[in-house]
């Protein structure tokens, strides 16, 4: 299928030079690039949890044996929760 794509002159010049060095065509480079982008975007992203550390004294003694409800109450203590 034929289509028209507008790209910068500089990018096209670089693509032509690369195609010449590699003995291929600009069309082949464009197809290869599109395939790579489409493949990369089809893959689900890897979930990474961010590091969330805080300076402090560690776990408070009162929290070491507390239930989740008690820990939540401690977190919201004095904050209207």
N, C-alpha and C positions, 0 to 999 in steps of 0.2 A: 504494500500500500504506500502511496506517496503522500507526503505531508510537508508542510512548510513550518520551519522553526526559526525564530529570530534569536540569534545569539550575538554576543559582541564580536567585533572583528578580531580583537586580540585573542579571545578564546578559540575562535575558528582557526586562526593562524597557528596557535599552539597545537591544536588537534591535528591539523594537516601535517605539521612537522613530526608529531608523534606517530601518526599513521605511516608516514614515509619511512621513518626509522625502523618501525616494526613490520614493514611490508604488508600493511593492511589498508583499510579504507576508513574514512571519517564515519561513514555509515556503520561499519562494524564496531568502531569505538563507541558510537552513540548507543547502539543496541546493547553492547556489553555493559555500559554504564547504567542503562535503564534496567537491565536484568538484575544487576547487583542491588540497585535501590529497591526494586520491587521485592526481591527476596529478603532483604534486610528488614523491610517494613512489614512483611507478612509474619515474621517471627515474633512471638510474644516477648515483650521486654522482660528482662530478668529483674525480679523484685529484690531490692536491697534495702534493708532497714538501716536508717541512719544511726550513727553512734550518738547516743544521748546520755552523756555522763554529767555529773554535777559535783562540784567541790563540796566537801562537807565531812561529817563524822561517820558516815555510813548509816546503817539501820539503827533507829532509836530503840533502846531496850523495850519500851512499851509496845513497839510494833512487832517485835520478834515472835510473840505468841498471839498476836491479835488476829481476828477474823478480817475478811475483806470489808465487811460492813464497818468494823471499828477503824480500819485504816482509812476508809473513805471519810468517816466522821472526823478523824484527826486531820486529814488534808483540808477539809472545809471548815475546821474550827475557827471561829472568829470572822468568817467570811459570809455569814448569812445562810450557810447551806444546811 
